[in-house]
Protein backbone atom coordinates (compact mmCIF):
# COMPACT_ATOMS: atom_id res chain seq x y z
CA UNK A 1 0.00 0.00 0.00
CA UNK A 2 2.78 2.45 0.92
CA UNK A 3 4.67 1.68 -2.28
CA UNK A 4 1.53 2.24 -4.37
CA UNK A 5 0.79 5.56 -2.66
CA UNK A 6 4.37 6.75 -3.16
CA UNK A 7 4.30 5.78 -6.83
CA UNK A 8 0.97 7.51 -7.41
CA UNK A 9 2.34 10.59 -5.65
CA UNK A 10 5.23 10.65 -8.11
CA UNK A 11 2.85 10.02 -10.98
CA UNK A 12 0.49 12.82 -9.96
CA UNK A 13 3.26 15.41 -10.30
CA UNK A 14 4.22 13.94 -13.65
CA UNK A 15 0.60 14.02 -14.81
CA UNK A 16 0.31 17.71 -13.91
CA UNK A 17 3.47 18.41 -15.89
CA UNK A 18 2.06 16.51 -18.87
CA UNK A 19 -1.20 18.44 -18.52
CA UNK A 20 0.55 21.80 -18.62
CA UNK A 21 2.88 20.99 -21.51
CA UNK A 22 0.28 19.22 -23.60
CA UNK A 23 -0.31 15.71 -22.30
CA UNK A 24 -3.52 13.73 -22.12
CA UNK A 25 -6.59 15.05 -20.33
CA UNK A 26 -9.73 13.25 -19.24
CA UNK A 27 -12.63 15.54 -20.07
CA UNK A 28 -13.35 18.52 -22.30
CA UNK A 29 -13.42 20.75 -19.24
CA UNK A 30 -9.97 19.51 -18.16
CA UNK A 31 -8.76 20.05 -21.72
CA UNK A 32 -9.89 23.69 -21.60
CA UNK A 33 -8.15 24.17 -18.26
CA UNK A 34 -4.98 22.52 -19.59
CA UNK A 35 -4.92 24.83 -22.61
CA UNK A 36 -5.35 27.88 -20.37
CA UNK A 37 -2.53 26.64 -18.15
CA UNK A 38 -0.26 26.06 -21.15
CA UNK A 39 -1.00 29.53 -22.52
CA UNK A 40 -0.15 31.02 -19.14
CA UNK A 41 3.13 29.12 -18.95
CA UNK A 42 4.06 29.68 -22.61
CA UNK A 43 4.27 33.43 -22.18
CA UNK A 44 6.80 33.12 -19.38
CA UNK A 45 8.41 29.75 -20.21
CA UNK A 46 7.60 28.94 -16.60
CA UNK A 47 5.01 26.90 -14.74
CA UNK A 48 4.30 27.22 -11.03
CA UNK A 49 2.68 24.30 -9.23
CA UNK A 50 1.00 24.59 -5.87
CA UNK A 51 2.04 21.52 -3.89
CA UNK A 52 -0.46 20.76 -1.12
CA UNK A 53 0.95 17.98 1.05
CA UNK A 54 0.40 16.81 4.64
CA UNK A 55 3.79 17.39 6.25
CA UNK A 56 2.25 17.00 9.70
CA UNK A 57 -0.82 15.33 11.19
CA UNK A 58 -2.76 16.76 14.17
CA UNK A 59 -3.12 13.35 15.82
CA UNK A 60 0.64 13.01 16.04
CA UNK A 61 0.83 16.06 18.30
CA UNK A 62 -1.19 14.34 21.02
CA UNK A 63 0.97 13.84 24.11
CA UNK A 64 -0.63 10.48 24.88
CA UNK A 65 0.34 9.13 21.47
CA UNK A 66 3.93 10.23 22.03
CA UNK A 67 3.96 8.47 25.40
CA UNK A 68 2.22 5.24 24.44
CA UNK A 69 3.12 4.64 20.81
CA UNK A 70 6.31 6.45 19.69
CA UNK A 71 6.75 3.96 16.82
CA UNK A 72 3.48 5.25 15.32
CA UNK A 73 4.90 8.77 15.38
CA UNK A 74 7.99 7.62 13.51
CA UNK A 75 6.01 5.61 10.93
CA UNK A 76 3.66 8.50 10.15
CA UNK A 77 6.46 11.05 10.03
CA UNK A 78 8.40 8.94 7.53
CA UNK A 79 5.28 8.43 5.40
CA UNK A 80 4.38 12.12 5.30
CA UNK A 81 7.93 13.19 4.49
CA UNK A 82 8.09 10.55 1.76
CA UNK A 83 5.03 11.96 0.04
CA UNK A 84 6.38 15.50 0.00
CA UNK A 85 9.86 14.32 -0.99
CA UNK A 86 8.71 12.37 -4.03
CA UNK A 87 6.70 15.40 -5.20
CA UNK A 88 9.84 17.50 -5.11
CA UNK A 89 11.73 14.68 -6.85
CA UNK A 90 9.17 14.67 -9.68
CA UNK A 91 9.56 18.43 -10.16
CA UNK A 92 13.33 18.03 -10.16
CA UNK A 93 13.11 15.32 -12.84
CA UNK A 94 10.99 17.58 -15.02
CA UNK A 95 13.42 20.47 -14.74
CA UNK A 96 16.48 18.26 -15.32
CA UNK A 97 14.71 16.55 -18.25
CA UNK A 98 15.00 13.15 -16.58
CA UNK A 99 12.65 10.86 -18.53
CA UNK A 100 12.35 8.15 -15.88
CA UNK A 101 9.09 9.65 -14.55
CA UNK A 102 7.42 11.73 -17.25
CA UNK A 103 8.72 9.80 -20.25
CA UNK A 104 10.71 10.81 -23.30
CA UNK A 105 7.67 11.69 -25.41
CA UNK A 106 6.50 14.34 -22.95
CA UNK A 107 9.98 15.73 -22.45
CA UNK A 108 10.41 16.08 -26.21
CA UNK A 109 7.51 18.60 -26.23
CA UNK A 110 8.91 20.78 -23.45
CA UNK A 111 10.69 23.93 -24.71
CA UNK A 112 14.32 24.20 -23.74
CA UNK A 113 13.68 27.27 -21.59
CA UNK A 114 10.64 25.76 -19.84
CA UNK A 115 10.98 25.49 -16.04
CA UNK A 116 8.66 24.25 -13.31
CA UNK A 117 8.72 26.10 -10.02
CA UNK A 118 6.57 25.32 -6.99
CA UNK A 119 5.11 26.54 -3.75
CA UNK A 120 4.91 23.88 -1.02
CA UNK A 121 2.32 24.13 1.76
CA UNK A 122 1.37 21.87 4.65
CA UNK A 123 -2.31 20.81 4.64
CA UNK A 124 -2.09 19.17 8.07
CA UNK A 125 -3.87 16.20 6.46
CA UNK A 126 -7.25 17.89 6.39
CA UNK A 127 -9.51 20.47 4.72
CA UNK A 128 -8.79 23.19 7.30
CA UNK A 129 -5.07 23.07 6.56
CA UNK A 130 -5.68 23.05 2.81
CA UNK A 131 -7.97 26.11 3.00
CA UNK A 132 -5.41 27.90 5.19
CA UNK A 133 -2.72 27.25 2.58
CA UNK A 134 -4.92 28.46 -0.29
CA UNK A 135 -5.87 31.58 1.68
CA UNK A 136 -2.21 32.39 2.29
CA UNK A 137 -1.41 31.90 -1.40
CA UNK A 138 -4.37 34.05 -2.41
CA UNK A 139 -3.34 36.85 -0.06
CA UNK A 140 0.24 36.82 -1.34
CA UNK A 141 -0.87 36.71 -4.97
CA UNK A 142 0.80 33.32 -5.55
CA UNK A 143 -2.46 31.47 -6.26
CA UNK A 144 -3.25 33.71 -9.23
CA UNK A 145 0.16 32.89 -10.74
CA UNK A 146 -0.14 29.12 -10.42
CA UNK A 147 -0.79 26.80 -13.34
CA UNK A 148 -2.10 23.84 -11.30
CA UNK A 149 -2.45 22.31 -7.84
CA UNK A 150 -1.12 18.87 -6.95
CA UNK A 151 -1.19 16.70 -3.84
CA UNK A 152 -4.32 16.73 -1.63
CA UNK A 153 -3.96 13.37 0.11
CA UNK A 154 -7.40 13.27 1.77
CA UNK A 155 -10.79 13.10 0.10
CA UNK A 156 -12.17 15.68 2.53
CA UNK A 157 -9.40 18.06 1.54
CA UNK A 158 -9.98 17.44 -2.15
CA UNK A 159 -13.69 18.22 -1.82
CA UNK A 160 -12.83 21.63 -0.36
CA UNK A 161 -9.87 22.51 -2.58
CA UNK A 162 -11.43 21.55 -5.93
CA UNK A 163 -14.33 24.08 -5.93
CA UNK A 164 -11.92 26.86 -4.91
CA UNK A 165 -9.45 25.85 -7.64
CA UNK A 166 -12.28 25.85 -10.18
CA UNK A 167 -12.88 29.55 -9.45
CA UNK A 168 -9.32 30.20 -10.62
CA UNK A 169 -9.58 27.76 -13.54
CA UNK A 170 -6.87 25.58 -11.97
CA UNK A 171 -6.58 21.83 -12.59
CA UNK A 172 -6.16 19.73 -9.44
CA UNK A 173 -4.51 16.31 -9.37
CA UNK A 174 -4.41 14.13 -6.26
CA UNK A 175 -2.30 11.04 -5.64
CA UNK A 176 -4.92 9.57 -3.29
CA UNK A 177 -8.37 11.03 -2.36
CA UNK A 178 -10.25 7.80 -3.18
CA UNK A 179 -13.82 8.96 -2.44
CA UNK A 180 -16.14 8.04 -5.32
CA UNK A 181 -18.02 11.37 -5.13
CA UNK A 182 -14.91 13.11 -6.47
CA UNK A 183 -15.53 11.39 -9.82
CA UNK A 184 -18.55 13.67 -10.34
CA UNK A 185 -17.31 16.05 -13.05
CA UNK A 186 -20.33 18.30 -12.68
CA UNK A 187 -19.30 19.08 -9.11
CA UNK A 188 -15.52 18.72 -9.44
CA UNK A 189 -14.81 19.59 -13.10
CA UNK A 190 -11.07 20.27 -12.78
CA UNK A 191 -10.26 17.42 -10.38
CA UNK A 192 -8.41 14.26 -11.39
CA UNK A 193 -6.36 11.65 -9.56
CA UNK A 194 -3.76 9.02 -10.24
CA UNK A 195 -5.37 6.77 -7.64
CA UNK A 196 -8.35 5.02 -9.28
CA UNK A 197 -10.33 5.29 -6.05
CA UNK A 198 -11.75 2.58 -3.83
CA UNK A 199 -14.82 1.70 -5.92
CA UNK A 200 -12.91 -0.71 -8.26
CA UNK A 201 -11.54 -2.53 -5.21
CA UNK A 202 -15.02 -3.11 -3.81
CA UNK A 203 -16.34 -4.24 -7.19
CA UNK A 204 -13.49 -6.75 -7.24
CA UNK A 205 -14.41 -7.85 -3.71
CA UNK A 206 -18.02 -8.38 -4.79
CA UNK A 207 -16.72 -10.41 -7.72
CA UNK A 208 -14.77 -12.61 -5.30
CA UNK A 209 -17.92 -13.18 -3.25
CA UNK A 210 -19.74 -14.16 -6.42
CA UNK A 211 -16.93 -16.50 -7.51
CA UNK A 212 -17.01 -18.43 -4.22
CA UNK A 213 -20.79 -18.52 -4.14
CA UNK A 214 -21.18 -16.23 -1.13
CA UNK A 215 -24.60 -14.74 -1.75
CA UNK A 216 -24.68 -12.71 1.47
CA UNK A 217 -22.33 -11.27 4.09
CA UNK A 218 -22.22 -9.28 7.33
CA UNK A 219 -20.53 -5.93 8.00
CA UNK A 220 -18.73 -4.88 11.17
CA UNK A 221 -17.33 -1.34 11.11
CA UNK A 222 -16.27 1.64 13.16
CA UNK A 223 -18.12 4.92 12.61
CA UNK A 224 -15.24 6.92 11.08
CA UNK A 225 -16.10 8.86 7.88
CA UNK A 226 -13.70 6.74 5.81
CA UNK A 227 -15.12 3.45 7.06
CA UNK A 228 -18.67 4.67 6.49
CA UNK A 229 -17.80 5.62 2.92
CA UNK A 230 -16.14 2.27 2.28
CA UNK A 231 -19.10 0.43 3.73
CA UNK A 232 -21.47 2.32 1.44
CA UNK A 233 -19.31 1.59 -1.62
CA UNK A 234 -19.13 -2.13 -0.77
CA UNK A 235 -22.91 -2.31 -0.33
CA UNK A 236 -23.39 -0.61 -3.71
CA UNK A 237 -20.99 -3.02 -5.42
CA UNK A 238 -22.61 -6.01 -3.72
CA UNK A 239 -26.08 -4.90 -4.84
CA UNK A 240 -24.83 -4.63 -8.43
CA UNK A 241 -23.67 -8.26 -8.20
CA UNK A 242 -26.91 -9.51 -6.61
CA UNK A 243 -25.27 -10.05 -3.22
CA UNK A 244 -27.12 -9.06 -0.06
CA UNK A 245 -26.00 -7.71 3.31
CA UNK A 246 -27.50 -9.78 6.12
CA UNK A 247 -26.65 -7.51 9.04
CA UNK A 248 -24.61 -4.39 9.76
CA UNK A 249 -23.05 -3.49 13.12
CA UNK A 250 -21.30 -0.16 13.69
CA UNK A 251 -19.25 0.75 16.76
CA UNK A 252 -17.76 4.08 17.88
CA UNK A 253 -14.28 4.94 16.69
CA UNK A 254 -11.81 5.04 19.59
CA UNK A 255 -10.15 8.27 20.68
CA UNK A 256 -6.73 8.84 22.22
CA UNK A 257 -7.57 9.19 25.92
CA UNK A 258 -7.72 6.16 28.22
CA UNK A 259 -11.45 6.58 28.84
CA UNK A 260 -12.19 6.88 25.11
CA UNK A 261 -10.15 3.77 24.38
CA UNK A 262 -11.94 1.84 27.14
CA UNK A 263 -15.34 2.93 25.85
CA UNK A 264 -14.37 2.01 22.27
CA UNK A 265 -13.27 -1.43 23.44
CA UNK A 266 -16.64 -1.97 25.10
CA UNK A 267 -18.42 -0.82 21.93
CA UNK A 268 -16.48 -3.31 19.81
CA UNK A 269 -17.28 -6.13 22.21
CA UNK A 270 -20.96 -5.20 22.14
CA UNK A 271 -21.00 -5.10 18.31
CA UNK A 272 -19.24 -8.47 18.01
CA UNK A 273 -21.68 -10.08 20.46
CA UNK A 274 -24.64 -8.65 18.51
CA UNK A 275 -23.19 -10.03 15.27
CA UNK A 276 -22.58 -13.44 16.86
CA UNK A 277 -26.14 -13.51 18.17
CA UNK A 278 -27.57 -12.81 14.72
CA UNK A 279 -25.38 -15.48 13.14
CA UNK A 280 -26.32 -18.00 15.82
CA UNK A 281 -30.07 -17.39 15.84
CA UNK A 282 -30.71 -16.87 12.12
CA UNK A 283 -32.10 -19.66 10.01
CA UNK A 284 -29.62 -21.54 7.85
CA UNK A 285 -31.19 -19.98 4.76
CA UNK A 286 -30.51 -16.39 5.87
CA UNK A 287 -27.32 -16.93 7.85
CA UNK A 288 -23.94 -15.87 6.48
CA UNK A 289 -20.57 -16.76 7.99
CA UNK A 290 -18.78 -14.17 5.86
CA UNK A 291 -18.05 -10.88 7.64
CA UNK A 292 -16.32 -7.78 6.27
CA UNK A 293 -14.58 -5.65 8.89
CA UNK A 294 -13.78 -1.93 8.43
CA UNK A 295 -11.39 -0.17 10.80
CA UNK A 296 -8.10 1.65 10.44
CA UNK A 297 -7.05 0.69 13.97
CA UNK A 298 -5.03 -2.53 14.14
CA UNK A 299 -5.96 -2.89 17.82
CA UNK A 300 -9.63 -3.09 16.79
CA UNK A 301 -8.85 -5.97 14.46
CA UNK A 302 -6.92 -7.75 17.21
CA UNK A 303 -9.84 -7.39 19.60
CA UNK A 304 -12.34 -8.69 17.05
CA UNK A 305 -10.16 -11.72 16.29
CA UNK A 306 -9.85 -12.48 19.99
C-alpha positions as CSV (number, residue, x, y, z in Angstrom):
1,X,0.0,0.0,0.0
2,X,2.8,2.5,0.9
3,X,4.7,1.7,-2.3
4,X,1.5,2.2,-4.4
5,X,0.8,5.6,-2.7
6,X,4.4,6.7,-3.2
7,X,4.3,5.8,-6.8
8,X,1.0,7.5,-7.4
9,X,2.3,10.6,-5.6
10,X,5.2,10.6,-8.1
11,X,2.9,10.0,-11.0
12,X,0.5,12.8,-10.0
13,X,3.3,15.4,-10.3
14,X,4.2,13.9,-13.6
15,X,0.6,14.0,-14.8
16,X,0.3,17.7,-13.9
17,X,3.5,18.4,-15.9
18,X,2.1,16.5,-18.9
19,X,-1.2,18.4,-18.5
20,X,0.5,21.8,-18.6
21,X,2.9,21.0,-21.5
22,X,0.3,19.2,-23.6
23,X,-0.3,15.7,-22.3
24,X,-3.5,13.7,-22.1
25,X,-6.6,15.1,-20.3
26,X,-9.7,13.3,-19.2
27,X,-12.6,15.5,-20.1
28,X,-13.4,18.5,-22.3
29,X,-13.4,20.7,-19.2
30,X,-10.0,19.5,-18.2
31,X,-8.8,20.1,-21.7
32,X,-9.9,23.7,-21.6
33,X,-8.1,24.2,-18.3
34,X,-5.0,22.5,-19.6
35,X,-4.9,24.8,-22.6
36,X,-5.3,27.9,-20.4
37,X,-2.5,26.6,-18.1
38,X,-0.3,26.1,-21.1
39,X,-1.0,29.5,-22.5
40,X,-0.1,31.0,-19.1
41,X,3.1,29.1,-18.9
42,X,4.1,29.7,-22.6
43,X,4.3,33.4,-22.2
44,X,6.8,33.1,-19.4
45,X,8.4,29.8,-20.2
46,X,7.6,28.9,-16.6
47,X,5.0,26.9,-14.7
48,X,4.3,27.2,-11.0
49,X,2.7,24.3,-9.2
50,X,1.0,24.6,-5.9
51,X,2.0,21.5,-3.9
52,X,-0.5,20.8,-1.1
53,X,0.9,18.0,1.1
54,X,0.4,16.8,4.6
55,X,3.8,17.4,6.2
56,X,2.2,17.0,9.7
57,X,-0.8,15.3,11.2
58,X,-2.8,16.8,14.2
59,X,-3.1,13.4,15.8
60,X,0.6,13.0,16.0
61,X,0.8,16.1,18.3
62,X,-1.2,14.3,21.0
63,X,1.0,13.8,24.1
64,X,-0.6,10.5,24.9
65,X,0.3,9.1,21.5
66,X,3.9,10.2,22.0
67,X,4.0,8.5,25.4
68,X,2.2,5.2,24.4
69,X,3.1,4.6,20.8
70,X,6.3,6.5,19.7
71,X,6.8,4.0,16.8
72,X,3.5,5.2,15.3
73,X,4.9,8.8,15.4
74,X,8.0,7.6,13.5
75,X,6.0,5.6,10.9
76,X,3.7,8.5,10.1
77,X,6.5,11.1,10.0
78,X,8.4,8.9,7.5
79,X,5.3,8.4,5.4
80,X,4.4,12.1,5.3
81,X,7.9,13.2,4.5
82,X,8.1,10.5,1.8
83,X,5.0,12.0,0.0
84,X,6.4,15.5,0.0
85,X,9.9,14.3,-1.0
86,X,8.7,12.4,-4.0
87,X,6.7,15.4,-5.2
88,X,9.8,17.5,-5.1
89,X,11.7,14.7,-6.8
90,X,9.2,14.7,-9.7
91,X,9.6,18.4,-10.2
92,X,13.3,18.0,-10.2
93,X,13.1,15.3,-12.8
94,X,11.0,17.6,-15.0
95,X,13.4,20.5,-14.7
96,X,16.5,18.3,-15.3
97,X,14.7,16.6,-18.3
98,X,15.0,13.2,-16.6
99,X,12.7,10.9,-18.5
100,X,12.4,8.1,-15.9
101,X,9.1,9.7,-14.5
102,X,7.4,11.7,-17.2
103,X,8.7,9.8,-20.2
104,X,10.7,10.8,-23.3
105,X,7.7,11.7,-25.4
106,X,6.5,14.3,-23.0
107,X,10.0,15.7,-22.4
108,X,10.4,16.1,-26.2
109,X,7.5,18.6,-26.2
110,X,8.9,20.8,-23.4
111,X,10.7,23.9,-24.7
112,X,14.3,24.2,-23.7
113,X,13.7,27.3,-21.6
114,X,10.6,25.8,-19.8
115,X,11.0,25.5,-16.0
116,X,8.7,24.3,-13.3
117,X,8.7,26.1,-10.0
118,X,6.6,25.3,-7.0
119,X,5.1,26.5,-3.7
120,X,4.9,23.9,-1.0
121,X,2.3,24.1,1.8
122,X,1.4,21.9,4.6
123,X,-2.3,20.8,4.6
124,X,-2.1,19.2,8.1
125,X,-3.9,16.2,6.5
126,X,-7.3,17.9,6.4
127,X,-9.5,20.5,4.7
128,X,-8.8,23.2,7.3
129,X,-5.1,23.1,6.6
130,X,-5.7,23.1,2.8
131,X,-8.0,26.1,3.0
132,X,-5.4,27.9,5.2
133,X,-2.7,27.2,2.6
134,X,-4.9,28.5,-0.3
135,X,-5.9,31.6,1.7
136,X,-2.2,32.4,2.3
137,X,-1.4,31.9,-1.4
138,X,-4.4,34.0,-2.4
139,X,-3.3,36.8,-0.1
140,X,0.2,36.8,-1.3
141,X,-0.9,36.7,-5.0
142,X,0.8,33.3,-5.5
143,X,-2.5,31.5,-6.3
144,X,-3.3,33.7,-9.2
145,X,0.2,32.9,-10.7
146,X,-0.1,29.1,-10.4
147,X,-0.8,26.8,-13.3
148,X,-2.1,23.8,-11.3
149,X,-2.4,22.3,-7.8
150,X,-1.1,18.9,-6.9
151,X,-1.2,16.7,-3.8
152,X,-4.3,16.7,-1.6
153,X,-4.0,13.4,0.1
154,X,-7.4,13.3,1.8
155,X,-10.8,13.1,0.1
156,X,-12.2,15.7,2.5
157,X,-9.4,18.1,1.5
158,X,-10.0,17.4,-2.2
159,X,-13.7,18.2,-1.8
160,X,-12.8,21.6,-0.4
161,X,-9.9,22.5,-2.6
162,X,-11.4,21.6,-5.9
163,X,-14.3,24.1,-5.9
164,X,-11.9,26.9,-4.9
165,X,-9.5,25.9,-7.6
166,X,-12.3,25.8,-10.2
167,X,-12.9,29.5,-9.5
168,X,-9.3,30.2,-10.6
169,X,-9.6,27.8,-13.5
170,X,-6.9,25.6,-12.0
171,X,-6.6,21.8,-12.6
172,X,-6.2,19.7,-9.4
173,X,-4.5,16.3,-9.4
174,X,-4.4,14.1,-6.3
175,X,-2.3,11.0,-5.6
176,X,-4.9,9.6,-3.3
177,X,-8.4,11.0,-2.4
178,X,-10.3,7.8,-3.2
179,X,-13.8,9.0,-2.4
180,X,-16.1,8.0,-5.3
181,X,-18.0,11.4,-5.1
182,X,-14.9,13.1,-6.5
183,X,-15.5,11.4,-9.8
184,X,-18.6,13.7,-10.3
185,X,-17.3,16.0,-13.0
186,X,-20.3,18.3,-12.7
187,X,-19.3,19.1,-9.1
188,X,-15.5,18.7,-9.4
189,X,-14.8,19.6,-13.1
190,X,-11.1,20.3,-12.8
191,X,-10.3,17.4,-10.4
192,X,-8.4,14.3,-11.4
193,X,-6.4,11.7,-9.6
194,X,-3.8,9.0,-10.2
195,X,-5.4,6.8,-7.6
196,X,-8.4,5.0,-9.3
197,X,-10.3,5.3,-6.1
198,X,-11.7,2.6,-3.8
199,X,-14.8,1.7,-5.9
200,X,-12.9,-0.7,-8.3
201,X,-11.5,-2.5,-5.2
202,X,-15.0,-3.1,-3.8
203,X,-16.3,-4.2,-7.2
204,X,-13.5,-6.8,-7.2
205,X,-14.4,-7.9,-3.7
206,X,-18.0,-8.4,-4.8
207,X,-16.7,-10.4,-7.7
208,X,-14.8,-12.6,-5.3
209,X,-17.9,-13.2,-3.3
210,X,-19.7,-14.2,-6.4
211,X,-16.9,-16.5,-7.5
212,X,-17.0,-18.4,-4.2
213,X,-20.8,-18.5,-4.1
214,X,-21.2,-16.2,-1.1
215,X,-24.6,-14.7,-1.7
216,X,-24.7,-12.7,1.5
217,X,-22.3,-11.3,4.1
218,X,-22.2,-9.3,7.3
219,X,-20.5,-5.9,8.0
220,X,-18.7,-4.9,11.2
221,X,-17.3,-1.3,11.1
222,X,-16.3,1.6,13.2
223,X,-18.1,4.9,12.6
224,X,-15.2,6.9,11.1
225,X,-16.1,8.9,7.9
226,X,-13.7,6.7,5.8
227,X,-15.1,3.4,7.1
228,X,-18.7,4.7,6.5
229,X,-17.8,5.6,2.9
230,X,-16.1,2.3,2.3
231,X,-19.1,0.4,3.7
232,X,-21.5,2.3,1.4
233,X,-19.3,1.6,-1.6
234,X,-19.1,-2.1,-0.8
235,X,-22.9,-2.3,-0.3
236,X,-23.4,-0.6,-3.7
237,X,-21.0,-3.0,-5.4
238,X,-22.6,-6.0,-3.7
239,X,-26.1,-4.9,-4.8
240,X,-24.8,-4.6,-8.4
241,X,-23.7,-8.3,-8.2
242,X,-26.9,-9.5,-6.6
243,X,-25.3,-10.0,-3.2
244,X,-27.1,-9.1,-0.1
245,X,-26.0,-7.7,3.3
246,X,-27.5,-9.8,6.1
247,X,-26.7,-7.5,9.0
248,X,-24.6,-4.4,9.8
249,X,-23.1,-3.5,13.1
250,X,-21.3,-0.2,13.7
251,X,-19.3,0.8,16.8
252,X,-17.8,4.1,17.9
253,X,-14.3,4.9,16.7
254,X,-11.8,5.0,19.6
255,X,-10.2,8.3,20.7
256,X,-6.7,8.8,22.2
257,X,-7.6,9.2,25.9
258,X,-7.7,6.2,28.2
259,X,-11.4,6.6,28.8
260,X,-12.2,6.9,25.1
261,X,-10.2,3.8,24.4
262,X,-11.9,1.8,27.1
263,X,-15.3,2.9,25.8
264,X,-14.4,2.0,22.3
265,X,-13.3,-1.4,23.4
266,X,-16.6,-2.0,25.1
267,X,-18.4,-0.8,21.9
268,X,-16.5,-3.3,19.8
269,X,-17.3,-6.1,22.2
270,X,-21.0,-5.2,22.1
271,X,-21.0,-5.1,18.3
272,X,-19.2,-8.5,18.0
273,X,-21.7,-10.1,20.5
274,X,-24.6,-8.7,18.5
275,X,-23.2,-10.0,15.3
276,X,-22.6,-13.4,16.9
277,X,-26.1,-13.5,18.2
278,X,-27.6,-12.8,14.7
279,X,-25.4,-15.5,13.1
280,X,-26.3,-18.0,15.8
281,X,-30.1,-17.4,15.8
282,X,-30.7,-16.9,12.1
283,X,-32.1,-19.7,10.0
284,X,-29.6,-21.5,7.9
285,X,-31.2,-20.0,4.8
286,X,-30.5,-16.4,5.9
287,X,-27.3,-16.9,7.9
288,X,-23.9,-15.9,6.5
289,X,-20.6,-16.8,8.0
290,X,-18.8,-14.2,5.9
291,X,-18.1,-10.9,7.6
292,X,-16.3,-7.8,6.3
293,X,-14.6,-5.6,8.9
294,X,-13.8,-1.9,8.4
295,X,-11.4,-0.2,10.8
296,X,-8.1,1.7,10.4
297,X,-7.1,0.7,14.0
298,X,-5.0,-2.5,14.1
299,X,-6.0,-2.9,17.8
300,X,-9.6,-3.1,16.8
301,X,-8.9,-6.0,14.5
302,X,-6.9,-7.7,17.2
303,X,-9.8,-7.4,19.6
304,X,-12.3,-8.7,17.0
305,X,-10.2,-11.7,16.3
306,X,-9.9,-12.5,20.0
